[in-house]
Amino acid sequence: MKILNNNLSSYLQDLKSVAKILADKQHELVMCPDVGDSKMATSKILSESYKAVGGKRIIGIIPKDPRWGTIRLDLHLCDEIVHCDSWGDVPMKLVEVSDCLVVLSLSPGTMIELC
């Protein structure tokens, strides 16, 4: 499997490296813990790697509106939950709660958050 002209092993190592940098610098991690239907979800790998190397706190941004479903969310990844109204509000809430954004995925939701 290739991701951005890189093999999966390299991608996973890159995520673990980012997690270590964040933990070493004592940063908190703010994310929407949407893991989809995959154990290979970027948010899952990053958060588990972050905690494994001593990351201090993960804040999860969770929509209250159940219309789009929340089954894909893994709340166990989070130390604290911050609610927003809907999935459409997640990007703005990420910006409100975070000091900066690090983009590690190119999914449509991530691109919306970046914009």
N, CA and C atoms as an extended XYZ file, in Angstrom:
345
Properties=species:S:1:pos:R:3:atomname:S:1:resname:S:1:resid:I:1 pbc="F F F"
N         0.848       -1.175        0.000 N   MET     1
C         0.000        0.000        0.000 CA  MET     1
C         0.894        1.239        0.000 C   MET     1
N         0.533        2.209       -0.839 N   LYS     2
C         1.308        3.451       -0.916 CA  LYS     2
C         0.440        4.622       -0.472 C   LYS     2
N         1.043        5.501        0.274 N   ILE     3
C         0.392        6.732        0.720 CA  ILE     3
C         1.340        7.865        0.382 C   ILE     3
N         0.899        8.764       -0.490 N   LEU     4
C         1.725        9.899       -0.901 CA  LEU     4
C         3.098        9.439       -1.389 C   LEU     4
N         3.094        8.439       -2.261 N   ASN     5
C         4.327        7.870       -2.815 CA  ASN     5
C         5.259        7.304       -1.754 C   ASN     5
N         4.713        6.917       -0.643 N   ASN     6
C         5.478        6.338        0.443 CA  ASN     6
C         4.816        5.030        0.841 C   ASN     6
N         5.570        4.096        1.375 N   ASN     7
C         4.928        2.858        1.793 CA  ASN     7
C         4.284        3.040        3.167 C   ASN     7
N         3.410        2.121        3.516 N   LEU     8
C         2.645        2.227        4.754 CA  LEU     8
C         3.556        2.253        5.976 C   LEU     8
N         4.594        1.469        5.959 N   SER     9
C         5.526        1.424        7.076 CA  SER     9
C         6.157        2.793        7.337 C   SER     9
N         6.547        3.489        6.284 N   SER    10
C         7.131        4.826        6.428 CA  SER    10
C         6.106        5.816        6.969 C   SER    10
N         4.870        5.721        6.486 N   TYR    11
C         3.794        6.602        6.948 CA  TYR    11
C         3.552        6.403        8.445 C   TYR    11
N         3.496        5.146        8.877 N   LEU    12
C         3.271        4.859       10.292 CA  LEU    12
C         4.426        5.390       11.143 C   LEU    12
N         5.630        5.244       10.656 N   GLN    13
C         6.787        5.756       11.380 CA  GLN    13
C         6.742        7.284       11.470 C   GLN    13
N         6.304        7.931       10.398 N   ASP    14
C         6.170        9.390       10.416 CA  ASP    14
C         5.154        9.832       11.471 C   ASP    14
N         4.016        9.129       11.562 N   LEU    15
C         3.009        9.464       12.573 CA  LEU    15
C         3.579        9.301       13.976 C   LEU    15
N         4.314        8.229       14.187 N   LYS    16
C         4.920        7.997       15.506 CA  LYS    16
C         5.955        9.061       15.827 C   LYS    16
N         6.681        9.519       14.830 N   SER    17
C         7.664       10.582       15.038 CA  SER    17
C         6.983       11.890       15.432 C   SER    17
N         5.886       12.215       14.760 N   VAL    18
C         5.135       13.427       15.104 CA  VAL    18
C         4.593       13.320       16.529 C   VAL    18
N         4.060       12.153       16.881 N   ALA    19
C         3.543       11.937       18.236 CA  ALA    19
C         4.632       12.154       19.276 C   ALA    19
N         5.811       11.659       19.017 N   LYS    20
C         6.933       11.820       19.949 CA  LYS    20
C         7.341       13.283       20.085 C   LYS    20
N         7.390       13.989       18.989 N   ILE    21
C         7.738       15.417       19.036 CA  ILE    21
C         6.722       16.178       19.883 C   ILE    21
N         5.433       15.926       19.651 N   LEU    22
C         4.384       16.601       20.421 CA  LEU    22
C         4.489       16.278       21.905 C   LEU    22
N         4.717       15.013       22.225 N   ALA    23
C         4.841       14.604       23.630 CA  ALA    23
C         6.099       15.197       24.265 C   ALA    23
N         7.215       15.128       23.550 N   ASP    24
C         8.472       15.663       24.090 CA  ASP    24
C         8.389       17.158       24.370 C   ASP    24
N         7.642       17.881       23.546 N   LYS    25
C         7.494       19.332       23.710 CA  LYS    25
C         6.384       19.694       24.700 C   LYS    25
N         5.755       18.662       25.300 N   GLN    26
C         4.699       18.854       26.297 CA  GLN    26
C         3.432       19.477       25.727 C   GLN    26
N         3.183       19.276       24.437 N   HIS    27
C         1.960       19.788       23.827 CA  HIS    27
C         0.796       18.851       24.118 C   HIS    27
N        -0.378       19.426       24.246 N   GLU    28
C        -1.595       18.627       24.310 CA  GLU    28
C        -2.046       18.378       22.880 C   GLU    28
N        -2.762       17.298       22.682 N   LEU    29
C        -3.250       16.929       21.363 CA  LEU    29
C        -4.754       17.192       21.318 C   LEU    29
N        -5.188       17.973       20.343 N   VAL    30
C        -6.608       18.258       20.147 CA  VAL    30
C        -7.001       17.652       18.811 C   VAL    30
N        -8.051       16.819       18.810 N   MET    31
C        -8.434       16.146       17.573 CA  MET    31
C        -9.881       15.688       17.637 C   MET    31
N       -10.409       15.369       16.493 N   CYS    32
C       -11.689       14.674       16.421 CA  CYS    32
C       -11.335       13.200       16.308 C   CYS    32
N       -11.709       12.386       17.288 N   PRO    33
C       -11.298       10.986       17.309 CA  PRO    33
C       -12.118       10.101       16.363 C   PRO    33
N       -12.222       10.539       15.119 N   ASP    34
C       -12.960        9.789       14.092 CA  ASP    34
C       -12.014        8.738       13.520 C   ASP    34
N       -12.253        7.498       13.872 N   VAL    35
C       -11.380        6.422       13.414 CA  VAL    35
C       -11.977        5.658       12.246 C   VAL    35
N       -13.156        6.082       11.797 N   GLY    36
C       -13.777        5.396       10.671 CA  GLY    36
C       -13.980        3.928       10.982 C   GLY    36
N       -13.783        3.108        9.995 N   ASP    37
C       -13.932        1.671       10.208 CA  ASP    37
C       -12.580        0.977       10.098 C   ASP    37
N       -11.531        1.741       10.357 N   SER    38
C       -10.188        1.220       10.150 CA  SER    38
C        -9.337        1.343       11.399 C   SER    38
N        -8.552        0.327       11.669 N   LYS    39
C        -7.575        0.400       12.749 CA  LYS    39
C        -6.369        1.225       12.318 C   LYS    39
N        -6.334        1.610       11.052 N   MET    40
C        -5.223        2.381       10.509 CA  MET    40
C        -5.546        3.873       10.422 C   MET    40
N        -6.569        4.320       11.117 N   ALA    41
C        -6.956        5.728       11.074 CA  ALA    41
C        -5.832        6.592       11.652 C   ALA    41
N        -5.547        7.680       10.979 N   THR    42
C        -4.484        8.586       11.410 CA  THR    42
C        -4.695        9.033       12.848 C   THR    42
N        -5.924        9.422       13.206 N   SER    43
C        -6.175        9.913       14.570 CA  SER    43
C        -5.913        8.832       15.606 C   SER    43
N        -6.246        7.597       15.300 N   LYS    44
C        -6.034        6.492       16.242 CA  LYS    44
C        -4.537        6.210       16.423 C   LYS    44
N        -3.827        6.103       15.323 N   ILE    45
C        -2.389        5.807       15.393 CA  ILE    45
C        -1.648        6.939       16.104 C   ILE    45
N        -1.971        8.181       15.743 N   LEU    46
C        -1.299        9.324       16.357 CA  LEU    46
C        -1.562        9.387       17.855 C   LEU    46
N        -2.821        9.249       18.250 N   SER    47
C        -3.145        9.387       19.666 CA  SER    47
C        -2.564        8.239       20.490 C   SER    47
N        -2.614        7.018       19.977 N   GLU    48
C        -2.040        5.887       20.716 CA  GLU    48
C        -0.520        6.025       20.810 C   GLU    48
N         0.109        6.490       19.750 N   SER    49
C         1.560        6.689       19.761 CA  SER    49
C         1.937        7.823       20.726 C   SER    49
N         1.145        8.877       20.711 N   TYR    50
C         1.365       10.032       21.597 CA  TYR    50
C         1.323        9.599       23.059 C   TYR    50
N         0.321        8.832       23.427 N   LYS    51
C         0.192        8.359       24.805 CA  LYS    51
C         1.315        7.387       25.160 C   LYS    51
N         1.718        6.540       24.215 N   ALA    52
C         2.754        5.539       24.460 CA  ALA    52
C         4.107        6.166       24.784 C   ALA    52
N         4.335        7.375       24.294 N   VAL    53
C         5.615        8.046       24.564 CA  VAL    53
C         5.473        9.152       25.614 C   VAL    53
N         4.397        9.108       26.380 N   GLY    54
C         4.251       10.032       27.499 CA  GLY    54
C         3.459       11.288       27.225 C   GLY    54
N         2.706       11.324       26.121 N   GLY    55
C         1.852       12.481       25.846 CA  GLY    55
C         0.907       12.723       27.007 C   GLY    55
N         0.709       13.997       27.367 N   LYS    56
C        -0.001       14.273       28.611 CA  LYS    56
C        -1.520       14.320       28.501 C   LYS    56
N        -2.063       14.849       27.413 N   ARG    57
C        -3.524       15.003       27.387 CA  ARG    57
C        -4.034       15.095       25.959 C   ARG    57
N        -5.125       14.376       25.716 N   ILE    58
C        -5.786       14.422       24.412 CA  ILE    58
C        -7.191       14.977       24.612 C   ILE    58
N        -7.478       16.032       23.890 N   ILE    59
C        -8.799       16.665       23.942 CA  ILE    59
C        -9.536       16.280       22.667 C   ILE    59
N       -10.682       15.666       22.824 N   GLY    60
C       -11.481       15.241       21.676 CA  GLY    60
C       -12.594       16.228       21.373 C   GLY    60
N       -12.713       16.609       20.115 N   ILE    61
C       -13.803       17.483       19.664 CA  ILE    61
C       -14.900       16.578       19.114 C   ILE    61
N       -16.078       16.646       19.745 N   ILE    62
C       -17.168       15.719       19.444 CA  ILE    62
C       -18.442       16.498       19.121 C   ILE    62
N       -19.091       16.211       17.977 N   PRO    63
C       -20.368       16.870       17.681 CA  PRO    63
C       -21.506       16.262       18.503 C   PRO    63
N       -22.414       17.123       18.960 N   LYS    64
C       -23.590       16.650       19.699 CA  LYS    64
C       -24.676       16.121       18.768 C   LYS    64
N       -24.789       16.691       17.587 N   ASP    65
C       -25.837       16.350       16.629 CA  ASP    65
C       -25.651       14.917       16.115 C   ASP    65
N       -26.596       14.026       16.422 N   PRO    66
C       -26.437       12.625       16.029 CA  PRO    66
C       -26.833       12.322       14.577 C   PRO    66
N       -27.285       13.322       13.827 N   ARG    67
C       -27.777       13.053       12.467 CA  ARG    67
C       -26.755       12.379       11.572 C   ARG    67
N       -25.492       12.730       11.722 N   TRP    68
C       -24.455       12.153       10.874 CA  TRP    68
C       -23.792       10.956       11.531 C   TRP    68
N       -24.203       10.656       12.740 N   GLY    69
C       -23.680        9.487       13.429 CA  GLY    69
C       -22.399        9.762       14.189 C   GLY    69
N       -22.226        9.003       15.250 N   THR    70
C       -21.015        9.125       16.045 CA  THR    70
C       -20.376        7.755       16.284 C   THR    70
N       -20.837        6.757       15.576 N   ILE    71
C       -20.319        5.402       15.764 CA  ILE    71
C       -18.839        5.301       15.408 C   ILE    71
N       -18.369        6.175       14.547 N   ARG    72
C       -16.964        6.146       14.107 CA  ARG    72
C       -16.016        6.799       15.105 C   ARG    72
N       -16.560        7.380       16.166 N   LEU    73
C       -15.732        8.061       17.157 CA  LEU    73
C       -15.243        7.081       18.218 C   LEU    73
N       -13.981        7.181       18.577 N   ASP    74
C       -13.413        6.360       19.642 CA  ASP    74
C       -13.103        7.284       20.817 C   ASP    74
N       -14.065        7.395       21.721 N   LEU    75
C       -13.934        8.313       22.852 CA  LEU    75
C       -12.875        7.862       23.853 C   LEU    75
N       -12.503        6.592       23.806 N   HIS    76
C       -11.471        6.085       24.710 CA  HIS    76
C       -10.104        6.705       24.434 C   HIS    76
N        -9.948        7.308       23.268 N   LEU    77
C        -8.680        7.950       22.931 CA  LEU    77
C        -8.503        9.284       23.650 C   LEU    77
N        -9.594        9.808       24.215 N   CYS    78
C        -9.590       11.177       24.748 CA  CYS    78
C        -9.562       11.220       26.269 C   CYS    78
N        -8.826       12.202       26.794 N   ASP    79
C        -8.829       12.466       28.230 CA  ASP    79
C        -9.909       13.478       28.596 C   ASP    79
N       -10.272       14.301       27.636 N   GLU    80
C       -11.295       15.321       27.836 CA  GLU    80
C       -12.095       15.441       26.544 C   GLU    80
N       -13.385       15.711       26.681 N   ILE    81
C       -14.269       15.883       25.525 CA  ILE    81
C       -14.767       17.319       25.502 C   ILE    81
N       -14.675       17.950       24.328 N   VAL    82
C       -15.262       19.270       24.102 CA  VAL    82
C       -16.316       19.082       23.021 C   VAL    82
N       -17.543       19.466       23.343 N   HIS    83
C       -18.645       19.291       22.395 CA  HIS    83
C       -18.827       20.522       21.512 C   HIS    83
N       -19.238       20.257       20.300 N   CYS    84
C       -19.698       21.311       19.401 CA  CYS    84
C       -21.062       20.868       18.888 C   CYS    84
N       -21.760       21.746       18.187 N   ASP    85
C       -23.134       21.437       17.804 CA  ASP    85
C       -23.245       20.330       16.753 C   ASP    85
N       -22.471       20.424       15.675 N   SER    86
C       -22.636       19.474       14.573 CA  SER    86
C       -21.282       19.140       13.962 C   SER    86
N       -21.276       18.185       13.045 N   TRP    87
C       -20.043       17.844       12.337 CA  TRP    87
C       -19.490       19.054       11.586 C   TRP    87
N       -20.388       19.890       11.093 N   GLY    88
C       -19.952       21.089       10.383 CA  GLY    88
C       -19.231       22.083       11.273 C   GLY    88
N       -19.447       21.966       12.589 N   ASP    89
C       -18.808       22.867       13.545 CA  ASP    89
C       -17.458       22.352       14.063 C   ASP    89
N       -17.126       21.102       13.747 N   VAL    90
C       -15.872       20.529       14.248 CA  VAL    90
C       -14.651       21.353       13.825 C   VAL    90
N       -14.526       21.736       12.542 N   PRO    91
C       -13.330       22.501       12.160 CA  PRO    91
C       -13.165       23.804       12.948 C   PRO    91
N       -14.237       24.534       13.159 N   MET    92
C       -14.139       25.796       13.893 CA  MET    92
C       -13.781       25.548       15.357 C   MET    92
N       -14.349       24.502       15.932 N   LYS    93
C       -14.050       24.191       17.332 CA  LYS    93
C       -12.589       23.766       17.484 C   LYS    93
N       -12.057       23.035       16.502 N   LEU    94
C       -10.634       22.672       16.528 CA  LEU    94
C        -9.761       23.928       16.563 C   LEU    94
N       -10.137       24.911       15.758 N   VAL    95
C        -9.382       26.168       15.712 CA  VAL    95
C        -9.518       26.924       17.036 C   VAL    95
N       -10.714       26.925       17.615 N   GLU    96
C       -10.942       27.631       18.880 CA  GLU    96
C       -10.141       27.022       20.029 C   GLU    96
N       -10.054       25.714       20.075 N   VAL    97
C        -9.430       25.020       21.193 CA  VAL    97
C        -7.912       24.888       21.020 C   VAL    97
N        -7.432       24.913       19.791 N   SER    98
C        -6.012       24.694       19.498 CA  SER    98
C        -5.240       25.997       19.347 C   SER    98
N        -3.946       25.886       19.557 N   ASP    99
C        -3.046       27.006       19.279 CA  ASP    99
C        -2.524       26.939       17.851 C   ASP    99
N        -2.399       25.718       17.319 N   CYS   100
C        -1.958       25.537       15.931 CA  CYS   100
C        -2.486       24.200       15.424 C   CYS   100
N        -2.480       24.042       14.116 N   LEU   101
C        -2.942       22.795       13.499 CA  LEU   101
C        -1.780       22.142       12.768 C   LEU   101
N        -1.687       20.828       12.901 N   VAL   102
C        -0.726       20.037       12.152 CA  VAL   102
C        -1.557       19.101       11.279 C   VAL   102
N        -1.367       19.181        9.976 N   VAL   103
C        -2.158       18.378        9.048 CA  VAL   103
C        -1.392       17.102        8.725 C   VAL   103
N        -1.993       15.965        9.037 N   LEU   104
C        -1.327       14.679        8.840 CA  LEU   104
C        -2.091       13.753        7.909 C   LEU   104
N        -3.166       14.223        7.373 N   SER   105
C        -4.003       13.386        6.522 CA  SER   105
C        -4.548       14.262        5.399 C   SER   105
N        -4.968       13.636        4.351 N   LEU   106
C        -5.543       14.399        3.235 CA  LEU   106
C        -6.995       14.010        2.971 C   LEU   106
N        -7.693       13.588        4.013 N   SER   107
C        -9.098       13.232        3.852 CA  SER   107
C        -9.909       14.503        3.594 C   SER   107
N       -11.109       14.369        3.037 N   PRO   108
C       -11.948       15.557        2.805 CA  PRO   108
C       -12.214       16.342        4.094 C   PRO   108
N       -12.457       15.646        5.201 N   GLY   109
C       -12.691       16.338        6.464 CA  GLY   109
C       -11.491       17.124        6.925 C   GLY   109
N       -10.311       16.561        6.737 N   THR   110
C        -9.082       17.253        7.104 CA  THR   110
C        -8.875       18.482        6.240 C   THR   110
N        -9.165       18.393        4.971 N   MET   111
C        -9.012       19.543        4.083 CA  MET   111
C        -9.950       20.667        4.492 C   MET   111
N       -11.158       20.323        4.935 N   ILE   112
C       -12.095       21.343        5.413 CA  ILE   112
C       -11.533       21.995        6.676 C   ILE   112
N       -10.970       21.188        7.582 N   GLU   113
C       -10.392       21.734        8.802 CA  GLU   113
C        -9.236       22.680        8.465 C   GLU   113
N        -8.438       22.315        7.510 N   LEU   114
C        -7.302       23.134        7.121 CA  LEU   114
C        -7.767       24.473        6.555 C   LEU   114
N        -8.799       24.438        5.725 N   CYS   115
C        -9.316       25.682        5.136 CA  CYS   115
C        -9.890       26.587        6.194 C   CYS   115
